[in-house]
Amino acid sequence: MENITGFDYKRVRVADDVSLNVAVGGSGSPIVLLHGFPQTHLMWRHVATDLAADHTVICPDLRGYGASDKPLSGYAKRTMAEDIVALARALGHDRFALAGHDRGALVAFRAGLDHPSTITHLACLDVLPTLDMWDVMHGVSAAVGFHLYLMAQPPGLPEQLIAGAPDAFFGHFLDLWTNDPSAIPEDVRAAYLDACRAAIPSIVADYRASAGIDVEHDEADRSAGNTLRMPVAVLQQDWGAALGYDAAAVWRAWAPDLRHSTVTCGHFMAEEAPAEITKALRDLLAR
C-alpha cells in the first residue's frame, strides 16, 4: 500500500531545495497530520479518511522521510515546522490545525511555539517535548530509548550500523511498539521499511538535531517563558509510570490550555485505535 484511498497526491515546494510529497483529501477547515518514526504519511490512512468527511486533511511526508526530498541538512524542528507552514500556505491555508505523532509531534510542537498565530489547535501523540524527553531518560530505564543515543552520535557510525541491517533496525520498532500487530498489515509494513531503507542519513540527521539544536531552541523558549497559546491535546501511553515522571505536569508547563489523556493501545495509536484518535482530534477542533 502506497497511498491513502481517495486522496489526491502532489509535490509541493516548501524551501529552495525541498519539495514534500503530500496527500490531500476532503473539504472544510484544514488540519495537517504529521507522521512519526519509522513511518510515512500512510500511518494516518484511517484517521485521515474519517476526518475528510468535514475537514480538508493534509498528510505530508516530512522532509527526509517517505517520498519527500531528503537534503543533507535542515533537520532542526524549527526548519521542519517552517516546511509545514509553507506547505499549508501553498495549499491556500494561512491558519490550520496541526496534529503530529512521534517525530511529527516534535515538529508540531515547534510549529505551535514558533507560529502561534498560524496554528489554531495542536495535538501531540506519544511524545514529550525534546528538552523534557532527555531530562526523564536516566538509568537502565533509558535503555528503551537506545536509538536516541545511537543517532545522537557524530555522522558516520550510526548511519553505517543502521545501513548494515536496516530492516532489522526499523522493523524492531514496528514490532516492539505495537500492541496489536494486525494494525500494521504486511503491505504497509513493507512500505515503511522500504521508505526507511532509502532514508537512513536523513532519519539519523533528524534524530541528531534533537540532541543538539532542538534542545537549544526548547531551552530558549523555556527561559523566555514561551508557551503554546492554542488549545492542545496530548495522548500518550503511560510512559510516566514506567520512567517515573508526571507526563501531564510536564506538558502543562508548556500548554496552559491542555487536555492530556493516557491511552491503552500501543505507540502506533492512529493505526491501533483510529476511532479513539479521530474522536480526540474532533474534540480538540471543537474547543
Rosetta silent file (secondary structure, phi, psi, omega in degrees, C-alpha in Angstrom):
SEQUENCE: MENITGFDYKRVRVADDVSLNVAVGGSGSPIVLLHGFPQTHLMWRHVATDLAADHTVICPDLRGYGASDKPLSGYAKRTMAEDIVALARALGHDRFALAGHDRGALVAFRAGLDHPSTITHLACLDVLPTLDMWDVMHGVSAAVGFHLYLMAQPPGLPEQLIAGAPDAFFGHFLDLWTNDPSAIPEDVRAAYLDACRAAIPSIVADYRASAGIDVEHDEADRSAGNTLRMPVAVLQQDWGAALGYDAAAVWRAWAPDLRHSTVTCGHFMAEEAPAEITKALRDLLAR
SCORE:     score description
SCORE:     0.000 S_00000001
   1 L     0.000  128.030 -177.737    0.000    0.000    0.000 S_00000001
   2 L  -119.388  -19.229 -172.107    1.463    3.347   -1.034 S_00000001
   3 L  -129.136  157.057  171.550   -1.476    5.784   -0.993 S_00000001
   4 L   -85.295  124.658 -175.524   -4.384    6.889    1.179 S_00000001
   5 L   -57.981  129.029  175.656   -7.573    5.849   -0.595 S_00000001
   6 L    84.147   -1.861 -179.968   -9.465    8.745   -2.142 S_00000001
   7 L   -96.602  148.693  174.868   -6.761   11.340   -1.513 S_00000001
   8 E   -90.581  145.366 -178.442   -5.019   13.380   -4.217 S_00000001
   9 E  -114.591  142.394  176.186   -1.231   13.413   -4.312 S_00000001
  10 E  -154.223  164.548  172.364    1.092   16.234   -5.231 S_00000001
  11 E  -108.121  131.191 -176.738    4.579   17.536   -4.653 S_00000001
  12 E  -123.890  126.279  178.850    4.762   20.954   -3.057 S_00000001
  13 E   -77.653  126.257 -176.554    7.898   23.059   -2.909 S_00000001
  14 E  -118.592  -12.531  177.392    8.390   24.386    0.634 S_00000001
  15 E  -155.034  171.961 -175.814   12.000   25.617    0.502 S_00000001
  16 L   -54.527  -38.211 -173.561   14.654   26.293   -2.114 S_00000001
  17 L  -117.366   14.171 -173.261   15.892   22.714   -2.080 S_00000001
  18 E  -136.651  125.539  167.594   12.927   20.814   -0.630 S_00000001
  19 E  -118.788  142.806 -179.433    9.616   19.573   -2.005 S_00000001
  20 E  -106.503  141.873  168.403    7.280   17.454    0.080 S_00000001
  21 E   -80.003  128.822 -175.181    5.116   14.560   -1.018 S_00000001
  22 E  -141.279  139.632  173.348    1.614   15.292    0.270 S_00000001
  23 E  -105.478  133.308 -177.633   -1.790   13.627    0.235 S_00000001
  24 E  -130.062  133.855  178.466   -4.813   15.934    0.365 S_00000001
  25 E  -150.457  162.798  175.215   -8.448   14.986    0.795 S_00000001
  26 L    79.886 -173.098  176.753  -11.813   16.277    1.952 S_00000001
  27 L  -152.450  158.025 -176.194  -13.091   19.829    2.340 S_00000001
  28 L   118.131 -166.152 -177.403  -13.727   22.203    5.209 S_00000001
  29 E   -61.556  140.591 -170.240  -11.459   23.689    7.846 S_00000001
  30 E   -83.444  143.031  169.487   -7.878   22.439    7.372 S_00000001
  31 E  -136.583  133.578  177.851   -5.937   20.031    9.562 S_00000001
  32 E  -104.128  132.728 -178.998   -2.401   18.855    8.859 S_00000001
  33 E  -115.004  122.387 -176.665   -1.355   15.399   10.107 S_00000001
  34 E  -110.438  129.652 -176.420    2.363   14.684   10.618 S_00000001
  35 L   -80.390  171.388  177.237    3.703   11.133   10.830 S_00000001
  36 L  -117.366 -163.738 -179.550    6.349    9.688   13.119 S_00000001
  37 L   -99.178  142.001   -3.970    9.232    7.193   13.038 S_00000001
  38 L  -100.602   71.949 -168.451    9.693    4.745   11.411 S_00000001
  39 L  -130.320 -172.413  173.954    6.723    5.567    9.235 S_00000001
  40 L  -133.947 -172.829  178.690    5.337    7.792    6.489 S_00000001
  41 H   -58.331  -17.993 -178.777    2.097    9.719    5.980 S_00000001
  42 H   -60.718  -21.551 -179.052    0.397    6.317    5.480 S_00000001
  43 H   -61.199  -20.018 -178.192    0.116    5.937    9.271 S_00000001
  44 H   -93.157    8.115 -168.213   -2.823    8.385    9.102 S_00000001
  45 H   -56.329  -37.097 -179.516   -4.775    6.396    6.478 S_00000001
  46 H   -78.044  -48.856 -177.834   -7.714    5.559    8.774 S_00000001
  47 H   -63.362  -42.048 -175.453   -7.910    8.851   10.666 S_00000001
  48 H   -63.022  -44.421 -178.042   -7.447   10.949    7.523 S_00000001
  49 H   -68.058  -31.893  176.619  -10.293    9.375    5.585 S_00000001
  50 H   -68.914  -50.268 -178.678  -12.618    9.788    8.573 S_00000001
  51 H   -63.783  -27.127 -176.840  -11.697   13.442    9.169 S_00000001
  52 L   -66.190  -10.726  176.814  -12.025   14.187    5.445 S_00000001
  53 L   -62.211  -30.564 -179.753  -15.811   13.957    5.827 S_00000001
  54 L  -144.347   18.408  175.590  -15.797   17.529    7.135 S_00000001
  55 E  -140.121  153.362  165.670  -12.228   18.811    7.010 S_00000001
  56 E   -80.882  117.844 -173.483   -9.536   19.440    4.451 S_00000001
  57 E  -110.178  126.641 -174.035   -6.947   16.883    5.535 S_00000001
  58 E  -120.788  117.668 -175.542   -3.305   17.357    4.568 S_00000001
  59 E  -123.875   95.005  178.225   -0.871   14.469    5.134 S_00000001
  60 E   -90.971  158.515  158.512    2.727   15.132    4.073 S_00000001
  61 L   -82.389  129.697  176.581    5.824   13.041    4.324 S_00000001
  62 L   -60.071  155.259  172.592    8.199   15.088    6.470 S_00000001
  63 L   -54.543  137.294  179.600   11.407   16.296    4.891 S_00000001
  64 L    88.017   -3.348 -175.908   13.852   13.395    4.971 S_00000001
  65 L  -128.949  159.686  171.925   11.110   10.745    5.039 S_00000001
  66 L    54.081 -133.100 -178.302    8.942    8.805    2.606 S_00000001
  67 L   -96.943    8.274  175.456    8.747   10.281   -0.881 S_00000001
  68 L   -79.393  164.753 -179.844    9.699   13.811    0.221 S_00000001
  69 L   -66.709  155.060 -173.909   13.096   15.302   -0.559 S_00000001
  70 L  -130.419   73.031  178.306   16.000   14.365    1.680 S_00000001
  71 L   -65.021  164.161 -178.962   18.538   17.189    1.896 S_00000001
  72 L   -72.464  -25.114 -176.660   21.760   16.655    3.813 S_00000001
  73 L  -136.087  179.034  178.037   20.857   19.332    6.357 S_00000001
  74 L    95.448   34.836 -176.550   17.893   21.272    7.696 S_00000001
  75 L  -107.069   10.455  166.032   16.506   18.888   10.310 S_00000001
  76 L   -57.890  139.186 -179.427   16.067   21.322   13.166 S_00000001
  77 H   -62.720  -25.272  174.933   12.427   21.041   14.119 S_00000001
  78 H   -61.625  -44.336  179.533   12.212   24.792   13.578 S_00000001
  79 H   -68.150  -42.917 -179.973   13.125   24.291    9.920 S_00000001
  80 H   -65.916  -33.209  175.611   10.816   21.282    9.541 S_00000001
  81 H   -67.763  -38.816  176.659    7.984   23.315   11.094 S_00000001
  82 H   -61.642  -36.221  174.434    8.623   26.082    8.579 S_00000001
  83 H   -54.758  -44.984 -173.321    8.210   23.437    5.865 S_00000001
  84 H   -71.473  -39.079  176.318    4.725   22.649    7.156 S_00000001
  85 H   -63.549  -42.306  178.344    3.643   26.287    7.407 S_00000001
  86 H   -65.582  -37.807  177.745    4.907   26.845    3.843 S_00000001
  87 H   -61.136  -50.863 -178.738    3.098   23.701    2.674 S_00000001
  88 H   -61.422  -41.684  179.756   -0.230   24.786    4.125 S_00000001
  89 H   -62.749  -41.085  178.828    0.183   28.282    2.708 S_00000001
  90 H   -63.083  -27.008  178.449    0.944   26.864   -0.740 S_00000001
  91 L   -91.433    3.665  174.017   -2.313   24.911   -0.493 S_00000001
  92 L    97.734   17.383 -175.112   -4.221   28.068    0.406 S_00000001
  93 L  -122.212  109.850  177.773   -4.342   27.865    4.220 S_00000001
  94 L   -83.323  -21.697  176.948   -2.865   30.673    6.334 S_00000001
  95 L  -135.727  142.495 -176.478   -4.246   29.129    9.534 S_00000001
  96 E  -161.405  157.330  171.349   -4.747   25.446   10.287 S_00000001
  97 E   -83.009  153.684 -173.617   -4.987   22.807   12.979 S_00000001
  98 E  -140.859  128.669  176.143   -1.963   20.551   13.382 S_00000001
  99 E  -128.607  138.031  178.984   -1.572   17.049   14.784 S_00000001
 100 E  -137.132  150.023  176.513    1.652   15.068   14.978 S_00000001
 101 E  -117.795  133.664  172.451    2.733   11.639   16.127 S_00000001
 102 L    58.078 -122.490 -179.928    6.198   10.839   17.460 S_00000001
 103 H   -58.241  -39.162  178.660    8.744   12.812   15.371 S_00000001
 104 H   -62.687  -29.837  177.159    5.885   14.640   13.696 S_00000001
 105 H   -69.578  -31.618  176.446    4.640   15.717   17.124 S_00000001
 106 H   -69.800  -36.635  174.199    8.001   17.361   17.805 S_00000001
 107 H   -65.346  -43.617  179.599    7.672   19.266   14.547 S_00000001
 108 H   -62.662  -43.151  177.585    4.096   20.203   15.506 S_00000001
 109 H   -57.140  -47.231 -179.998    5.215   21.353   18.976 S_00000001
 110 H   -65.844  -38.856  176.995    7.853   23.605   17.450 S_00000001
 111 H   -61.746  -39.782  179.710    5.345   24.969   14.910 S_00000001
 112 H   -63.769  -38.039  178.668    2.989   25.824   17.756 S_00000001
 113 H   -75.006  -40.536 -174.373    5.672   27.779   19.588 S_00000001
 114 H   -83.329  -24.927 -174.443    7.127   29.491   16.521 S_00000001
 115 L  -131.549   59.829 -173.334    3.874   30.190   14.652 S_00000001
 116 L   -64.879  -26.249  179.800    1.196   30.800   17.297 S_00000001
 117 L   -84.084   -8.074 -177.848   -0.994   32.911   15.019 S_00000001
 118 L   -99.157  -38.031 -175.995   -0.939   30.186   12.337 S_00000001
 119 E   -91.234  113.620 -175.635   -1.674   27.032   14.361 S_00000001
 120 E   -82.356  -35.778 -179.461   -5.278   27.101   15.610 S_00000001
 121 E  -145.246  148.290 -175.980   -5.261   23.778   17.504 S_00000001
 122 E  -135.080  130.503  173.919   -2.414   21.397   18.348 S_00000001
 123 E  -124.538  134.831  178.277   -2.354   17.658   19.070 S_00000001
 124 E  -126.623  124.623 -174.782    0.782   15.717   20.031 S_00000001
 125 E  -110.221  118.119  169.169    0.693   11.921   20.182 S_00000001
 126 L    59.702   45.219  169.852    3.046    9.840   22.347 S_00000001
 127 L  -140.837  168.546  159.912    5.997   12.165   22.851 S_00000001
 128 L  -112.325  153.917  170.584    7.429   14.593   25.335 S_00000001
 129 L   -53.118  149.198 -171.536    8.962   17.861   24.159 S_00000001
 130 H   -53.199  -47.093 -177.937   12.611   17.266   23.294 S_00000001
 131 H   -58.678  -43.292 -179.342   14.050   19.073   26.308 S_00000001
 132 H   -72.631  -33.972  179.042   11.870   17.086   28.703 S_00000001
 133 H   -57.140  -47.175 -179.873   12.492   13.809   26.874 S_00000001
 134 H   -67.687  -32.885 -178.773   16.193   13.976   27.626 S_00000001
 135 H   -65.172  -34.528 -175.543   15.500   15.026   31.223 S_00000001
 136 H   -89.456   -7.273 -179.777   13.439   11.919   32.015 S_00000001
 137 L   -87.724  110.316  178.838   15.840    9.425   30.401 S_00000001
 138 L  -158.304  152.920  179.345   18.148    8.096   33.089 S_00000001
 139 H    66.728 -165.994 -175.721   19.453    4.835   34.467 S_00000001
 140 H   -66.692  -22.687  178.495   18.658    1.441   32.994 S_00000001
 141 H   -63.717  -22.647 -179.909   15.095    2.528   32.175 S_00000001
 142 H   -73.751   -8.251  178.882   16.607    4.730   29.446 S_00000001
 143 H   -59.471  -26.273  178.863   17.665    1.602   27.555 S_00000001
 144 H   -61.919  -23.884 -179.923   14.244    1.712   25.876 S_00000001
 145 H  -103.878   33.022 -175.695   15.495    4.821   24.092 S_00000001
 146 H   -56.438  -33.645 -177.231   18.788    3.359   22.880 S_00000001
 147 H   -66.088  -29.200  177.760   18.118    4.602   19.360 S_00000001
 148 H   -63.520  -40.226 -178.898   18.040    8.203   20.611 S_00000001
 149 H   -76.376  -37.742  177.848   21.595    7.844   21.887 S_00000001
 150 H   -60.158  -49.732 -174.022   22.812    5.920   18.849 S_00000001
 151 L   -81.047   -4.052  172.996   21.577    8.536   16.388 S_00000001
 152 L   -80.515  -11.354 -176.926   22.873   11.378   18.560 S_00000001
 153 L   -71.534  160.083  179.846   26.442   10.340   17.716 S_00000001
 154 L   -58.323  156.615 -177.474   28.533   12.275   15.167 S_00000001
 155 L   -56.042  139.987  177.383   27.955   11.455   11.492 S_00000001
 156 L   129.173  -77.972 -173.077   29.375    8.161   10.299 S_00000001
 157 H   -63.813  -48.529 -179.324   28.945    5.334   12.764 S_00000001
 158 H   -58.052  -45.223 -179.551   25.138    5.458   13.280 S_00000001
 159 H   -60.917  -41.363 -178.696   24.486    5.546    9.553 S_00000001
 160 H   -67.079  -43.837 -179.282   26.906    2.681    8.942 S_00000001
 161 H   -64.619  -45.199 -178.436   25.491    0.482   11.682 S_00000001
 162 H   -67.154  -39.655  179.511   21.869    1.026   10.640 S_00000001
 163 H   -64.894  -21.121  179.182   22.681    0.501    6.958 S_00000001
 164 H   -69.939  -27.457  179.895   24.190   -2.873    7.888 S_00000001
 165 L  -153.566   64.902 -172.965   20.775   -4.261    8.872 S_00000001
 166 H   -63.136  -40.811 -178.229   18.109   -1.656    8.109 S_00000001
 167 H   -67.465  -35.700  176.833   15.096   -3.962    8.121 S_00000001
 168 H   -66.111  -41.584 -178.152   16.147   -5.434   11.468 S_00000001
 169 H   -67.315  -57.859 -176.615   16.666   -1.949   12.931 S_00000001
 170 H   -69.533  -36.291  178.300   13.491   -0.258   11.711 S_00000001
 171 H   -64.383  -31.090  177.536   11.419   -3.432   11.992 S_00000001
 172 H   -53.434  -45.197 -177.064   12.435   -3.731   15.646 S_00000001
 173 H   -74.750  -37.850  177.420   10.434   -0.595   16.475 S_00000001
 174 H   -61.024  -35.454 -179.011    7.460   -1.512   14.317 S_00000001
 175 H   -82.221  -46.579 -173.525    7.241   -4.814   16.178 S_00000001
 176 H   -68.342  -36.772 -172.234    8.183   -3.741   19.705 S_00000001
 177 L   -90.113    3.490 -176.619    5.992   -0.646   19.878 S_00000001
 178 L  -106.900  121.521  174.506    2.815   -2.275   18.543 S_00000001
 179 L   -76.254  -33.137 -178.060    0.335   -3.901   20.928 S_00000001
 180 L  -119.762   95.055 -176.659   -1.781   -5.150   18.015 S_00000001
 181 H   -56.766  -27.907 -178.601    0.455   -6.389   15.169 S_00000001
 182 H   -68.865  -12.664 -179.894   -2.511   -6.646   12.810 S_00000001
 183 H   -68.815  -23.072  176.952   -2.817   -2.839   12.929 S_00000001
 184 L  -118.221   89.422 -177.645    0.163   -2.624   10.571 S_00000001
 185 L   -64.465  164.832 -171.755   -0.539   -5.137    7.787 S_00000001
 186 H   -58.140  -39.064 -178.151    2.306   -6.614    5.787 S_00000001
 187 H   -68.059  -35.057  177.600    1.945   -4.317    2.780 S_00000001
 188 H   -71.698  -42.524  177.047    2.049   -1.218    4.975 S_00000001
 189 H   -58.105  -43.392  179.161    4.960   -2.591    6.996 S_00000001
 190 H   -62.772  -39.411  178.427    6.831   -3.255    3.759 S_00000001
 191 H   -64.284  -40.396  177.470    6.153    0.314    2.600 S_00000001
 192 H   -63.353  -46.562 -178.442    7.543    1.683    5.870 S_00000001
 193 H   -64.421  -40.882  177.294   10.669   -0.456    5.659 S_00000001
 194 H   -59.651  -45.419 -177.828   11.243    0.466    2.010 S_00000001
 195 H   -65.270  -42.375 -179.146   10.917    4.152    2.848 S_00000001
 196 H   -68.052  -39.822  179.965   13.245    3.966    5.852 S_00000001
 197 H   -57.884  -33.490 -177.675   15.853    1.937    3.988 S_00000001
 198 L   -88.837    3.394 -172.280   16.059    4.746    1.442 S_00000001
 199 L  -133.754   23.646 -173.783   16.287    7.499    4.067 S_00000001
 200 H   -57.395  -50.075 -178.331   18.890    6.388    6.617 S_00000001
 201 H   -60.855  -38.951 -177.570   21.111    9.522    6.521 S_00000001
 202 H   -76.245  -33.783  175.746   18.169   11.917    6.777 S_00000001
 203 H   -64.384  -43.759  177.770   16.417    9.949    9.521 S_00000001
 204 H   -62.962  -39.951  179.723   19.626    9.964   11.551 S_00000001
 205 H   -63.181  -37.184  176.930   20.024   13.688   10.869 S_00000001
 206 H   -61.228  -48.209  178.493   16.506   14.296   12.187 S_00000001
 207 H   -67.135  -39.267 -179.584   17.317   12.478   15.423 S_00000001
 208 H   -61.303  -36.748  177.807   20.753   14.070   15.705 S_00000001
 209 H   -61.421  -30.458 -179.436   19.131   17.500   15.605 S_00000001
 210 L   -77.435   -5.188  173.551   17.091   16.505   18.661 S_00000001
 211 L  -104.726    8.501 -177.098   20.309   16.004   20.610 S_00000001
 212 L  -143.947  -94.971 -172.353   21.562   19.476   19.706 S_00000001
 213 H   -61.414  -35.200 -179.571   19.804   22.382   18.028 S_00000001
 214 H   -66.093  -37.960  176.949   16.304   21.281   19.071 S_00000001
 215 H   -63.201  -43.053  179.684   17.338   21.241   22.740 S_00000001
 216 H   -60.594  -42.248 -179.673   18.772   24.748   22.370 S_00000001
 217 H   -66.415  -41.710  177.735   15.518   26.029   20.875 S_00000001
 218 H   -63.583  -42.131  179.876   13.428   24.434   23.649 S_00000001
 219 H   -61.787  -40.284  179.727   15.744   25.845   26.323 S_00000001
 220 H   -63.693  -41.464  178.691   15.429   29.335   24.843 S_00000001
 221 H   -67.764  -40.218  179.010   11.630   29.120   24.901 S_00000001
 222 H   -64.151  -42.720 -179.979   11.583   27.796   28.450 S_00000001
 223 H   -63.233  -35.552 -179.140   13.901   30.567   29.610 S_00000001
 224 H   -82.583   -6.980 -178.918   11.701   33.162   27.901 S_00000001
 225 L    75.674   20.183  179.715    8.541   31.680   29.407 S_00000001
 226 L   -72.307  138.303  176.974    7.032   30.954   25.989 S_00000001
 227 L  -135.420  169.857  177.985    4.072   28.578   25.962 S_00000001
 228 L   -78.311  124.201 -172.156    1.591   27.179   23.468 S_00000001
 229 L   -91.305  -12.811 -175.748   -1.270   29.650   23.119 S_00000001
 230 L   -97.021  165.824  172.537   -3.765   27.416   21.313 S_00000001
 231 L   -59.464  135.011 -176.231   -5.889   24.549   22.637 S_00000001
 232 E  -125.470  135.971  171.675   -3.637   21.494   22.995 S_00000001
 233 E  -119.756  132.340  176.531   -4.475   17.793   23.195 S_00000001
 234 E  -125.204  127.507  174.314   -1.846   15.240   24.206 S_00000001
 235 E  -119.905  129.065 -176.340   -2.417   11.485   24.059 S_00000001
 236 E  -142.491  153.209  163.262    0.290    9.205   25.445 S_00000001
 237 L   -69.079  169.705 -175.077    0.987    5.725   26.630 S_00000001
 238 L   -84.362   59.190  178.169    1.726    5.602   30.350 S_00000001
 239 H   -67.546  -27.218  179.890    5.441    6.284   29.979 S_00000001
 240 H   -60.064  -42.025  178.096    5.334    8.423   33.087 S_00000001
 241 H   -65.794  -37.113 -177.343    4.620    5.391   35.243 S_00000001
 242 H   -72.091  -37.668 -173.504    7.355    3.415   33.514 S_00000001
 243 H  -108.003   -2.301  172.197   10.046    6.102   33.725 S_00000001
 244 L    83.231   45.484  175.393    8.960    7.884   36.889 S_00000001
 245 L  -145.559  165.828  179.566    7.565   11.267   35.893 S_00000001
 246 L   -97.427   98.898 -173.317    4.235   13.081   35.694 S_00000001
 247 H   -62.149  -41.672 -178.931    3.564   13.358   31.952 S_00000001
 248 H   -63.416  -39.165  179.758    0.570   15.659   32.301 S_00000001
 249 H   -67.253  -39.273  177.137    2.543   18.051   34.511 S_00000001
 250 H   -58.424  -46.602 -177.975    5.423   18.107   32.028 S_00000001
 251 H   -71.008  -35.681 -176.961    3.042   19.055   29.237 S_00000001
 252 H   -63.077  -29.056  177.450    1.066   21.537   31.334 S_00000001
 253 L   -63.400  -26.431  179.332    4.200   23.631   31.785 S_00000001
 254 L   -97.944  -25.962 -168.298    4.179   24.191   28.026 S_00000001
 255 L  -131.599   92.824 -179.349    0.440   24.174   27.327 S_00000001
 256 L   -60.342  -35.514 -179.605   -1.889   26.113   29.656 S_00000001
 257 L   -99.850   73.854 -170.569   -4.976   25.041   27.657 S_00000001
 258 E  -114.069  138.810  162.910   -4.227   21.307   27.821 S_00000001
 259 E  -120.859  115.899 -176.054   -6.258   18.129   27.743 S_00000001
 260 E  -109.821  130.804 -179.038   -3.974   15.192   28.500 S_00000001
 261 E  -129.477  144.074  173.942   -5.092   11.588   28.023 S_00000001
 262 E  -103.810  129.777 -177.394   -3.437    8.240   28.678 S_00000001
 263 L  -104.745  159.207  179.807   -4.195    5.543   26.106 S_00000001
 264 L  -102.222  -10.532  178.721   -4.093    1.775   26.469 S_00000001
 265 L   -78.079  179.784  179.165   -3.108    0.985   22.882 S_00000001
 266 L   -79.422 -171.774 -175.743    0.476    0.810   21.655 S_00000001
 267 L   -60.605  -38.187 -174.412    2.667    3.579   20.282 S_00000001
 268 L   -85.888   61.291 -166.814    1.163    3.467   16.800 S_00000001
 269 H   -67.971  -28.861  179.040   -2.179    4.669   18.098 S_00000001
 270 H   -68.361  -20.057  176.518   -3.525    6.175   14.870 S_00000001
 271 H   -99.561  -32.712 -178.458   -3.386    2.658   13.406 S_00000001
 272 H   -83.429  -31.145 -177.878   -4.229    0.658   16.522 S_00000001
 273 L  -139.890   59.479 -173.793   -7.077    2.864   17.776 S_00000001
 274 H   -61.329  -36.147  179.939   -8.077    5.146   14.882 S_00000001
 275 H   -64.328  -39.822  179.118  -11.607    5.780   16.156 S_00000001
 276 H   -65.563  -41.506 -178.682  -10.249    6.923   19.524 S_00000001
 277 H   -70.257  -41.598  178.449   -7.703    9.216   17.890 S_00000001
 278 H   -61.370  -42.484  178.298  -10.221   10.643   15.445 S_00000001
 279 H   -62.242  -42.665  179.848  -12.616   11.410   18.294 S_00000001
 280 H   -62.385  -38.701  178.787   -9.842   13.111   20.254 S_00000001
 281 H   -69.916  -40.237  176.856   -8.989   15.269   17.241 S_00000001
 282 H   -63.598  -40.349  177.686  -12.639   16.175   16.648 S_00000001
 283 H   -62.566  -40.884  178.397  -12.979   17.077   20.321 S_00000001
 284 H   -62.741  -46.126 -176.841   -9.870   19.263   20.051 S_00000001
 285 H   -65.991  -20.985  179.336  -11.178   21.021   16.932 S_00000001
 286 L   -83.947   -8.989 -177.990  -14.433   21.789   18.754 S_00000001
 287 L   -78.277    0.000    0.000  -12.620   23.687   21.514 S_00000001
